[in-house]
């Protein structure tokens, strides 16, 4: 929600200054974001995907390693793991919460396991304390994918601050959009110095100078944020608290209305979750309560009522991009033929609960809907109730 009168002047100042590559405005955003999240340090990147790649790489995750992750997330999460040369290992989903089932993590740990990459999907915190307990027990690093979870809290502590690093995204659909952009936060000063050096061509920064010498002494790439993106982010950040509260209030109200309708099962949260940022409002649809009306027909009917909706993510753990990565020259050099046996990989990474969620049940509303009025929430509930009442007629019209 851009407010031209208030937001445009600082962005125009940056544009007119001619200083567009990272400088003082990016630094200001990093310092403000670290303070907002409750972390010591922050370094920004071009997007959330590269924030994860940067964090994983600088925590020494790479070829031959396995990284545990959930299958219910955006494609960026496994792609970030693959870009380091590591192999994603999928832990099935708890369908009630849409989060990784923590009780199934330890059975997936092997001698090659190096890290856990938990995702706070939809802005709903996963059981991050449970994950950290497992990680400490097995000496694993943890990078939190908090790309949809700005200001979300578990036990009154903001997500992204539990693990070795937390990663955020500011892509255009996000609750704080810059068009593109990402950030890494951490209390580990040396890690942030490594990430900073890595994101700036490997030019040693801070504590890395003493270790590697000044100048181009480290392996790195170019992931720098621009000054005008940071200015857009600072403008959006001013409203994030109030908008997060509004989303939370509307989500609670909408949830109370929807859960009165048989066959509609809204998300559940862990008992220690103290704040949800709601990038998405997810619920499960059970067609049996709608006279067998398919999910696709339900979504079409809901859209016809003027309610934007989606069936959400595909099953990431069996997609062609994985086979393509395994067939690449680098993977064939780093792994044995047995480790790259895709059929065996699919069997090891089968996630039956996630299959049900992705293929049959999941429905979303996006965060912008939750910035509406109580009347808007009432309309959504009435639209769903109307579809249920007329499910037989709709089924005949759609032929399914």
Secondary structure, 3 states (H helix, E strand, C coil): CCCHHHHHHHHHHHHHHCCCCCCHHHHHHHHHHHHHHCCCEEEEECCHHHHHHHHHHCCCCCCCCEEEEECCCCHHHHHHHHHHCCEEEEECEECCCCEECHHHCHHHCCCCEEEEECECHHHCCCCHHHHHHHHHHHCCEEEEECCCCCCCEECCEECCCCCCEEEEECECCCCCCCECCEEEEECCHHHHHHHHHHHECCECCCHHHHHHCCCECCCCCECCCCHHHHHHHHHHHCCHHHHHHHHHHHHHHHHHHHCCCCCEEECCCCCCEEECCCCEEEEEECHHHHCCCCHHHHHHHHHHCCCCCECCCCCHHHCHHHHHHHCCHHHHHHCCCCCCCHHHHHHHCCCHHHHHHHHHHEEEEEHHHHHCCHHHHHHHHHHHHHHHHCHHHHHHHHCC
